[in-house]
Amino acid sequence: MFDLALLWKAPDVNPVNRKARSIPGLNPINVYGRVFFFSWFGFLIAFWSWYAFPPLLSQTIAKDLGLKQSDIANSNIIALTATLLVRLVAGPACDRFGPRWTFAGCLLLGSIPTALAGAVVNVEGLLALRFFVGILGGSFVPCQVWSTGFFDKNVVGTANALTGGFGNAGGGITYFLMPAVFDSLVADRGLTPHVAWRVTFIVPFICIVVTAVGMLICCPDTPMGKWSDRHLAVQQNLASHGISGAIVDVPGELTDRATTGTDSPSGSGSGSDEQKLGFEAVEPKRPGGFAHEAQIGEQQMLDAARGEVVVKPSFREAMRVVFSAQSLVLAGGYFCSFGAELAINSILGSYYVKNFPYLKQRGSGNWAAMFGLLNVVFRPLGGVLSDLIYVRAGLWGKKFLIHGVALFTGVFAIAIGLTDPHNQNNMFGLVAGMALFMEAGNGANFGLVPHVHPHANGIVSGYTGAAGNLGGIVFAIIFRYNHKNYHTVFWIIGVMTIAINLSLSWIRPIPKGQIGGH
């Protein structure tokens, strides 16, 4: 039975990599609780700003800039293209510099075009601006890599799904906040629509900057301190338990730096930020043991040290990881689930206005927001189920969960496409059913990601995340050339989702002979 006290008590930790065995999500004082908070909140703020345009785009901004339907569709595609490129870069950047700095970098770089939204005066400016705002979408990768680095295999599916699900809810919140702020500026401040929509973007800009600075000040790179010292810290943790052996022992001869034992594990004196913030996992409390230490076997310790410590990738190793069949499974699954979610999120408000014109901009936006907000429940559900199935059915169980929810996603998408509902109950019910399986699929997918090539988790996460954006681009292009026949694209998405997942279902969940990740 689940112990509610785990939501706030200091977690037991893996004795080698110091990853938490539970999620203290209600305890921001604890280092694991702080990282958990900034992981999901940082991505939520990023997602809100990334999708800040669609709620105002089809009516207010389109009227002000004289946009055509094709211009709106092109801007949606451009935003996803930039995020695809950033996610491909963010993965290796996480492995090289650490997820915390990569996360903050994405946020701060993306905040600049967000603040400049008011400078847009024509369609060309809109396309350029939305391209650079797309940098914010890349923050998903360090969000997941950071979460993976702090939570152990027994709960990592749940942790990743919660951080991703709460963050994805930003795509729903934006449909509430942006029209509400805009309406307030027009009604209460007397601004014209021409000025009000531009001022509206200052709100997410401020939130992004505050969040990025907060995670840099309040959180560490890893449970053991600095990113650059992670290998030495693991080596010392092994030694404190009487175990010796090389920790970087993975296929491809990856190396970060020599672990001679002569370097300082912290790289700084007693006044370091890590010690000031009370990172209880950094220093041993007594010879051979740590506070809140979980009990695992010697072989498990060695496997965790050799196969699950992220290392700086060589190009050759990165290509081997990217083109493995297991990475293809993750990419294909996320292409369908998150890709469809992104494309649908961009057009759902317009689809509702088309079928229910009396809803207008704010009403359709509120109903469209529900699609994104359901991530708060449904994406974590996928991660929780992934962890529960893992206990009984292992990694094959995690993998078949991905394909199972994808099949149901396809069925609901086909149903929407074939019926094109003009009854609100039917429409909203089918969209909610599709959201259940689609968003649970996102959570289930990143429940398996930490197990696949764990020594290159940044690359795998970036590649998988980029595949989701590629799916978003492909589906957005299909929406673009079907104009306002939105229902047609829904059944196309459904058929593609079922076909892709069935074709990948036979592949092993992790490579044969892989060290760690089991």
C-alpha positions in Angstrom: 0.0 0.0 0.0 1.2 3.5 -0.9 2.6 5.4 2.1 1.5 9.1 1.9 4.4 10.1 4.1 6.7 9.4 1.2 5.4 12.6 -0.4 7.2 14.8 2.1 9.7 12.6 4.1 13.4 12.4 3.0 13.7 9.5 0.6 15.9 6.4 0.8 18.6 6.7 -1.8 20.6 4.4 -4.0 24.0 4.0 -2.3 26.0 4.4 -5.5 24.4 7.2 -7.6 22.4 8.7 -4.7 19.1 8.6 -6.7 16.0 8.8 -4.6 13.8 5.7 -4.2 10.6 7.8 -3.6 9.4 11.2 -4.7 9.1 13.9 -1.9 7.0 16.1 -4.2 5.5 18.1 -1.3 8.8 18.8 0.4 10.6 21.7 -1.4 13.1 21.9 1.5 14.6 18.5 0.6 17.0 18.6 -2.4 15.0 15.9 -4.3 11.8 17.8 -3.7 13.3 21.0 -5.0 14.6 19.5 -8.2 11.3 17.8 -8.7 9.5 21.1 -8.4 11.8 23.1 -10.7 11.8 20.3 -13.3 8.0 20.4 -13.7 7.5 24.1 -13.0 10.3 25.2 -15.4 8.8 23.1 -18.2 5.3 24.3 -17.5 6.4 28.0 -17.8 8.3 27.1 -21.0 5.3 25.3 -22.5 3.0 28.2 -21.6 5.2 30.7 -23.4 5.9 28.3 -26.3 2.2 27.9 -27.0 1.3 31.5 -26.0 0.4 32.4 -29.6 -2.3 29.9 -30.6 -5.0 31.1 -28.1 -4.8 34.7 -29.6 -3.6 33.8 -33.1 -6.7 32.8 -35.0 -8.7 35.9 -34.2 -7.0 38.8 -32.4 -3.5 38.5 -33.9 -4.8 37.4 -37.3 -7.0 40.4 -37.6 -4.3 42.8 -36.4 -1.6 41.5 -38.8 -4.0 40.5 -41.7 -3.1 36.8 -41.5 -4.5 34.1 -43.8 -5.2 30.5 -42.6 -2.1 29.4 -44.4 0.0 32.0 -42.5 -1.3 30.7 -39.1 -0.5 27.1 -40.1 3.0 28.0 -41.3 3.7 29.7 -38.0 2.7 26.6 -36.1 5.0 24.5 -38.2 7.9 27.0 -37.8 7.6 26.9 -34.0 7.8 23.1 -34.0 10.8 23.1 -36.4 12.9 25.2 -34.0 12.1 23.0 -31.1 13.1 19.9 -33.1 16.5 21.4 -33.7 17.0 22.5 -30.1 16.0 19.1 -28.7 18.6 17.4 -30.9 21.2 19.8 -29.5 19.9 19.8 -25.9 20.4 16.0 -25.5 24.2 16.0 -26.0 24.4 19.3 -24.1 22.9 17.6 -21.1 25.5 14.9 -21.2 28.3 17.4 -21.6 27.3 20.3 -19.3 24.6 18.8 -17.2 20.8 19.2 -17.4 20.5 22.1 -14.9 22.6 24.5 -17.0 21.0 23.3 -20.2 17.5 23.8 -18.8 18.3 27.3 -17.6 20.0 28.1 -20.9 16.9 27.1 -22.9 14.7 29.2 -20.7 16.8 32.3 -20.8 17.4 32.1 -24.5 13.7 31.6 -25.2 12.7 34.5 -22.9 14.3 37.0 -25.3 12.0 36.4 -28.3 9.1 36.1 -25.9 9.7 39.7 -24.7 10.1 40.9 -28.3 6.6 39.6 -29.4 5.4 43.2 -29.3 7.7 44.1 -32.2 5.9 41.9 -34.7 4.2 43.9 -37.4 3.8 41.5 -40.3 3.7 37.8 -41.2 7.4 37.6 -41.8 8.1 38.9 -38.3 5.6 36.5 -36.8 7.4 33.5 -38.5 10.8 34.6 -37.4 9.7 35.3 -33.8 7.8 32.0 -33.4 10.9 30.2 -34.7 13.1 31.6 -31.9 10.3 31.2 -29.3 10.5 27.5 -30.2 13.7 27.3 -28.2 11.5 27.0 -25.1 10.1 23.7 -26.3 13.6 22.2 -26.1 13.5 22.6 -22.3 11.6 19.3 -22.2 14.8 17.4 -22.7 16.8 18.7 -19.7 13.6 18.5 -17.7 13.5 14.7 -18.2 17.3 14.2 -18.0 17.4 16.1 -14.7 14.5 14.1 -13.3 16.1 10.8 -14.4 19.3 11.9 -12.6 17.6 12.3 -9.3 15.2 9.4 -9.1 16.0 5.7 -9.2 14.6 3.0 -11.6 11.7 2.0 -9.3 10.1 5.4 -9.5 11.8 7.1 -12.5 8.8 6.4 -14.7 6.5 8.1 -12.3 8.9 11.0 -11.7 9.4 11.6 -15.4 5.7 11.4 -16.1 4.8 13.8 -13.3 7.4 16.4 -14.4 6.4 16.0 -18.0 2.7 15.9 -17.3 2.6 18.9 -15.0 4.8 20.7 -17.5 2.7 19.8 -20.5 -0.3 21.3 -18.7 1.3 24.6 -19.7 -0.2 24.0 -23.1 -3.6 24.1 -21.4 -2.9 26.9 -19.0 -1.9 29.1 -21.9 -5.5 28.9 -23.3 -6.8 30.2 -20.0 -4.1 32.8 -19.2 -3.4 34.5 -22.5 -7.0 35.4 -23.4 -7.7 36.3 -19.7 -4.7 38.7 -19.6 -5.6 40.1 -23.0 -9.2 40.7 -22.0 -8.1 42.3 -18.7 -5.8 44.7 -20.5 -8.6 45.7 -22.9 -11.4 46.0 -20.4 -9.7 47.2 -17.3 -6.7 49.1 -18.6 -8.3 50.5 -21.7 -5.7 49.3 -24.2 -6.5 48.7 -27.8 -6.4 45.1 -29.1 -3.4 46.2 -31.2 -1.4 47.1 -28.1 -3.0 44.6 -25.6 -1.9 41.4 -27.3 1.7 42.6 -27.4 1.8 43.6 -23.8 0.3 40.2 -22.8 3.6 38.5 -23.7 5.5 40.4 -21.0 3.8 38.2 -18.4 5.4 34.9 -19.5 8.7 36.6 -20.1 9.0 37.6 -16.4 7.9 34.2 -15.2 10.6 32.5 -17.4 13.4 34.6 -16.1 12.5 34.2 -12.5 12.2 30.4 -12.8 15.5 30.1 -14.6 17.4 32.1 -12.0 15.6 30.1 -9.2 16.8 26.7 -10.5 20.4 27.9 -10.8 20.4 29.3 -7.3 18.4 26.6 -5.4 19.3 23.3 -7.1 22.4 21.1 -7.7 23.5 19.4 -10.9 23.3 15.9 -9.5 22.5 14.3 -6.1 26.2 14.2 -5.6 27.0 17.8 -6.4 28.8 19.2 -9.4 28.2 17.6 -12.8 31.9 17.4 -13.5 32.5 15.4 -10.4 29.8 12.7 -10.8 32.3 9.9 -11.7 34.6 10.6 -8.8 31.7 10.7 -6.4 30.4 7.4 -7.6 33.9 5.9 -7.3 34.1 7.1 -3.7 30.6 5.7 -2.9 31.7 2.3 -4.2 34.9 2.5 -2.2 33.0 3.4 1.0 31.1 0.1 0.6 34.3 -1.9 0.0 33.8 -2.3 -3.7 36.4 -1.4 -6.3 36.3 -1.2 -10.1 36.3 1.1 -13.0 33.0 3.0 -13.2 33.0 4.0 -16.9 32.9 0.6 -18.5 30.3 0.8 -21.3 30.4 -0.1 -24.9 32.0 2.4 -27.2 34.9 3.3 -24.9 33.3 6.4 -23.6 35.5 8.5 -21.3 35.0 11.8 -19.5 38.2 12.1 -17.6 40.5 9.9 -15.7 39.4 8.9 -12.2 42.8 8.9 -10.4 41.5 9.5 -7.0 43.7 12.6 -6.5 41.1 15.2 -7.5 38.7 16.8 -5.1 35.1 15.3 -5.4 33.5 18.7 -4.9 35.9 21.0 -6.5 35.4 23.6 -3.9 35.8 24.4 -0.2 33.4 24.0 2.6 31.5 27.1 1.6 30.2 25.7 -1.7 26.6 26.2 -2.8 25.9 22.5 -2.5 26.9 22.4 1.2 25.1 25.6 2.0 21.9 24.2 0.6 22.2 21.0 2.6 22.7 18.4 -0.1 22.7 15.5 2.3 23.9 13.1 -0.4 27.2 14.7 -1.0 29.4 13.5 1.9 29.4 10.2 3.8 27.8 10.4 7.3 29.9 7.5 8.5 32.5 5.1 7.0 30.7 2.7 4.6 27.3 4.2 4.8 25.0 7.2 4.2 21.8 8.5 5.8 18.6 7.1 4.3 20.5 4.5 2.3 18.6 1.8 0.5 20.0 -1.8 0.6 21.0 -3.2 -2.8 23.4 -6.0 -3.8 27.1 -5.6 -4.8 26.4 -6.6 -8.4 23.6 -4.0 -8.6 26.0 -1.4 -7.3 28.6 -2.3 -10.0 26.0 -2.3 -12.7 24.7 1.1 -11.6 28.2 2.5 -11.5 29.4 1.1 -14.9 26.2 1.4 -17.0 24.1 4.2 -15.5 26.5 7.1 -14.9 26.1 9.5 -17.8 29.3 10.1 -19.7 30.4 12.6 -22.3 29.6 11.1 -25.7 31.9 10.6 -28.6 30.3 11.1 -32.1 30.7 7.4 -32.9 28.9 6.4 -29.7 26.2 9.0 -30.2 25.4 7.6 -33.6 25.4 4.0 -32.3 22.9 5.0 -29.7 20.7 7.1 -32.1 20.5 4.3 -34.7 19.8 1.4 -32.4 16.5 -0.4 -32.7 15.6 0.4 -29.1 16.0 4.2 -29.7 13.8 3.8 -32.8 11.1 2.3 -30.7 11.1 5.2 -28.3 11.2 7.7 -31.2 8.4 6.1 -33.1 6.2 5.9 -30.0 6.8 9.6 -29.1 6.4 10.6 -32.8 2.8 9.4 -32.6 1.8 10.4 -29.1 3.5 13.8 -28.4 3.7 14.7 -32.1 -0.1 14.4 -32.4 -0.6 16.2 -29.1 1.5 19.2 -30.3 -0.3 19.4 -33.7 -3.8 19.0 -32.2 -3.0 21.6 -29.5 -2.3 24.2 -32.2 -5.6 23.7 -34.0 -8.1 22.5 -31.4 -9.4 26.0 -30.5 -10.0 26.7 -34.3 -11.6 23.3 -34.7 -14.0 24.1 -31.9 -14.9 27.5 -33.3 -15.6 25.9 -36.7 -18.0 23.3 -35.3 -19.4 25.5 -32.5 -19.1 29.1 -33.7 -21.1 30.5 -30.7 -18.2 29.6 -28.4 -16.1 32.4 -29.8 -12.4 33.0 -29.0 -12.5 32.7 -25.2 -15.1 29.9 -25.0 -13.3 27.7 -27.6 -10.0 28.5 -25.9 -11.3 27.3 -22.5 -12.5 24.0 -23.9 -9.3 23.6 -25.9 -7.3 24.2 -22.7 -8.8 21.0 -21.2 -6.9 18.9 -23.7 -3.6 20.2 -22.4 -4.7 20.4 -18.7 -5.6 16.7 -18.7 -1.8 16.1 -18.8 -1.8 16.8 -15.1 -3.6 13.4 -14.6 -3.2 11.3 -17.7 0.6 11.6 -18.4 1.5 10.8 -14.8 -1.0 7.9 -15.0 1.1 6.5 -17.8 4.3 6.7 -15.8 2.7 5.2 -12.7 1.3 2.3 -14.7 4.8 1.9 -16.3 6.4 1.5 -12.8 3.7 -0.8 -11.5 3.9 -3.0 -14.6 7.7 -3.0 -14.3 7.5 -4.7 -10.9 5.5 -7.7 -12.3 6.4 -7.8 -16.0 9.7 -6.1 -16.3 10.8 -4.1 -19.3 8.7 -6.0 -21.8 5.7 -4.9 -19.7 6.8 -1.3 -19.9 7.2 -1.6 -23.7 3.9 -3.2 -24.4 2.1 -0.5 -22.3 3.5 2.1 -24.8 2.0 0.1 -27.8 -1.2 -0.7 -26.0 -2.2 2.8 -25.2 -1.2 3.9 -28.7 -3.7 1.5 -30.2 -6.5 3.0 -28.2 -5.3 6.5 -29.1 -5.6 5.5 -32.7 -9.1 4.2 -32.3 -10.3 7.4 -30.6 -8.6 9.6 -33.3 -10.3 7.6 -36.1 -13.6 8.0 -34.3 -13.3 11.8 -34.2 -12.2 11.9 -37.8 -15.1 9.7 -39.1 -17.9 11.4 -37.1 -16.7 15.0 -37.1 -19.0 15.7 -34.0 -21.2 18.8 -34.0 -22.6 17.9 -30.7 -20.5 19.2 -27.8 -20.9 16.2 -25.6 -19.8 13.9 -28.3 -16.9 16.1 -29.4 -15.5 16.8 -25.9 -16.0 13.2 -24.8 -14.1 11.7 -27.7 -11.3 14.3 -27.3 -11.0 13.5 -23.6 -10.9 9.8 -24.4 -8.2 10.3 -27.0 -6.3 12.5 -24.5 -6.4 9.8 -21.9 -4.5 7.3 -24.0 -2.4 9.8 -26.0 -1.0 11.5 -22.9 -0.6 8.3 -20.9 1.4 7.1 -23.9 3.8 10.1 -23.4 4.3 9.2 -19.7 4.8 5.5 -20.5 7.3 6.3 -23.2 9.5 8.3 -20.9 9.1 5.6 -18.3 11.1 3.3 -20.6 13.6 6.0 -21.8 15.9 5.8 -18.6 16.4 2.1 -19.2 17.7 2.4 -22.8 21.4 3.2 -23.1 21.4 4.8 -19.6 25.0 5.9 -19.9 23.8 8.2 -22.8 20.5 9.3 -21.3 20.8 12.9 -22.6 21.2 11.6 -26.2 18.3 9.2 -25.9 16.0 11.8 -24.2 16.9 14.4 -26.8 16.5 12.1 -29.7 13.1 10.8 -28.4 11.9 14.4 -27.6 13.0 15.6 -31.1 11.0 12.7 -32.7 8.0 14.0 -30.9 8.5 17.4 -32.5 9.1 15.8 -35.8 5.7 14.1 -35.4 4.2 17.5 -34.6 5.7 19.0 -37.7 4.5 16.2 -39.9 1.0 16.3 -38.5 0.9 20.1 -38.6 1.8 20.0 -42.3 -1.0 17.6 -42.9 -3.3 20.0 -41.1 -1.9 22.8 -43.2 -2.8 21.2 -46.5 -6.2 20.0 -45.4 -7.2 23.6 -44.5 -10.2 23.6 -42.2 -11.0 19.9 -42.8 -9.6 19.1 -39.3 -11.6 15.9 -38.9 -9.8 14.3 -41.9 -6.4 14.8 -40.2 -7.7 13.1 -37.0 -8.4 9.8 -38.8 -5.0 10.1 -40.6 -3.3 10.5 -37.2 -5.2 7.5 -35.9 -4.2 5.2 -38.8 -0.5 6.3 -38.6 -0.4 5.8 -34.8 -1.7 2.2 -35.0 0.5 1.2 -38.0 3.7 2.6 -36.6 3.3 1.0 -33.1 2.4 -2.4 -34.5 5.5 -2.3 -36.7 7.7 -1.6 -33.7 6.1 -4.0 -31.2 8.5 -6.9 -31.8 11.8 -5.1 -30.9 13.5 -5.9 -27.6 13.0 -3.2 -24.9 16.8 -2.8 -24.3 19.9 -4.0 -26.3 21.0 -7.5 -25.6 23.9 -7.5 -23.2 23.4 -3.9 -22.0 25.1 -3.1 -18.7 22.7 -1.4 -16.3 19.1 -0.2 -16.9 17.5 -3.6 -16.1 
